[in-house]
Amino acid sequence: MDHKLISAITLEKLTNAAERGVKTFLIIDDLNYYASAKGMKKYLDAGGVVIRNNPLDKTHWHIFEGRYYKFFNRNHQKVMLCDDHVFCGSLNIANPYSGTRYGDSSFRDLNILMRNQDAKEVRAFFLELLLHNEKFFPETLKEEKLIKMFDDLNAKYD
């Protein structure tokens, strides 16, 4: 029996979307970056974009800018936006999260799926995260292109 972790399934779905030509971004906090190298290569080869939020090897950038507190701004939000559908949750991305291996299965997270939502603020959240990391990924993230892309999405869905 094949048991895939939710993270592997999510990465597969992102890869499938990227292969169809959909612009996809996966933003993972660098402190918790445990992505499958094989799955990530397939996703990147399909045209997906991976951003390691607040890269640990770039800590000195925050210190030199006098904004060392930014290094401690770790991203643990679990938010996904697909068109105008928003998924928000506190669910950790692993099947056994509330199983007997990690507890008595009595702990449950709250997860919400909102369909056909005005997601302008969620898009602004993602744009802010991407722009925050632009200097770390200058070959991938270009402010003017990102702003245009998100403006186009706002026009399409608002």
C-alpha positions in Angstrom: 0.0 0.0 0.0 1.4 3.4 -1.0 1.2 6.0 1.7 2.2 9.4 0.5 2.7 12.3 2.9 0.4 15.3 2.3 3.4 17.4 1.5 4.3 15.0 -1.4 0.8 15.0 -2.7 0.8 18.9 -2.6 4.1 19.0 -4.4 2.7 16.6 -7.1 -0.3 18.8 -7.6 1.8 21.9 -7.8 4.0 20.2 -10.4 1.0 19.1 -12.4 -0.3 22.7 -12.4 3.1 24.0 -13.5 3.3 21.5 -16.3 -0.1 22.9 -17.5 1.5 26.3 -17.6 0.0 27.7 -14.4 2.4 30.1 -12.6 2.9 28.5 -9.2 4.9 29.6 -6.2 5.9 27.4 -3.2 7.1 29.6 -0.3 8.7 27.6 2.5 10.3 29.0 5.6 14.0 28.1 5.4 14.1 27.0 9.0 11.7 24.1 8.2 12.8 23.3 4.6 12.6 19.5 4.3 11.3 19.2 0.8 12.0 16.0 -1.2 14.9 16.7 -3.5 13.6 14.5 -6.3 10.1 16.0 -6.0 11.4 19.5 -5.9 13.6 19.0 -9.0 10.6 17.8 -10.9 8.6 20.8 -9.8 11.3 23.2 -10.7 11.8 21.5 -14.1 8.1 22.0 -14.7 8.5 25.7 -14.2 7.5 26.0 -10.6 9.1 28.6 -8.3 10.4 27.8 -4.9 11.2 30.5 -2.4 13.0 29.7 0.8 11.6 32.5 3.1 14.3 34.3 5.1 17.2 32.1 4.0 19.4 31.1 6.9 22.6 31.6 4.9 21.6 35.3 4.3 21.3 36.3 7.9 24.1 38.8 7.6 21.9 40.9 5.2 19.4 41.6 7.9 22.2 42.5 10.4 24.0 44.8 8.0 20.7 46.6 7.2 20.1 47.0 10.9 16.9 44.9 10.7 18.2 41.8 12.5 14.6 41.3 13.9 13.6 40.3 10.4 15.7 37.1 10.7 13.5 36.1 13.6 10.3 36.6 11.6 9.8 33.0 10.7 6.8 32.0 8.5 4.7 29.2 9.9 1.4 30.2 8.2 -0.3 27.5 6.2 -2.1 29.4 3.4 -2.9 28.3 -0.1 -4.5 30.3 -2.8 -5.9 28.7 -6.0 -7.6 31.3 -8.2 -10.3 32.6 -5.8 -10.3 29.7 -3.4 -8.4 30.2 -0.1 -7.3 27.4 2.2 -6.2 28.4 5.7 -5.1 25.9 8.2 -3.0 25.1 11.2 -2.6 21.5 10.0 0.9 20.4 9.9 1.7 18.9 6.5 2.1 15.2 7.4 -0.5 12.4 7.6 0.5 11.1 11.1 0.3 14.5 12.7 -2.4 13.6 15.2 -1.9 9.9 15.1 -0.7 7.7 17.9 3.0 8.2 16.9 2.8 11.8 18.1 0.1 11.7 20.7 -3.2 10.2 21.6 -5.0 11.5 18.5 -7.1 13.8 20.6 -5.5 16.9 19.1 -7.2 18.4 16.1 -6.5 21.5 14.0 -8.9 23.9 12.5 -8.7 24.1 8.7 -10.9 26.2 6.5 -11.6 26.2 2.7 -13.3 29.3 1.4 -14.5 29.1 -2.2 -15.2 32.0 -4.5 -13.8 34.6 -2.1 -12.6 38.1 -2.5 -8.9 37.1 -2.0 -7.3 40.4 -2.7 -5.8 40.6 0.8 -4.5 37.0 0.5 -2.9 37.9 -2.8 -1.4 41.0 -1.0 0.0 38.7 1.7 1.7 36.5 -0.9 3.0 39.5 -2.8 4.5 40.9 0.4 6.2 37.6 1.2 7.7 37.4 -2.4 8.9 41.0 -2.3 10.4 40.5 1.1 12.5 37.7 -0.4 13.2 39.4 -3.7 16.8 40.4 -2.8 17.6 36.8 -1.9 16.4 35.5 -5.2 17.1 38.3 -7.8 17.3 35.9 -10.6 13.8 34.6 -9.9 11.8 37.4 -8.4 11.5 40.8 -10.1 9.4 43.4 -8.3 7.9 45.0 -11.4 6.9 41.5 -12.9 5.5 40.4 -9.6 3.4 43.5 -9.1 2.0 43.3 -12.6 1.2 39.6 -12.2 -0.7 40.3 -8.9 -2.4 43.4 -10.4 -3.6 41.2 -13.3 -4.9 38.6 -10.8 -6.7 41.3 -8.9 -8.3 42.6 -12.1 -9.3 39.0 -13.1 -10.9 38.0 -9.8 -12.2 41.3 -8.3 
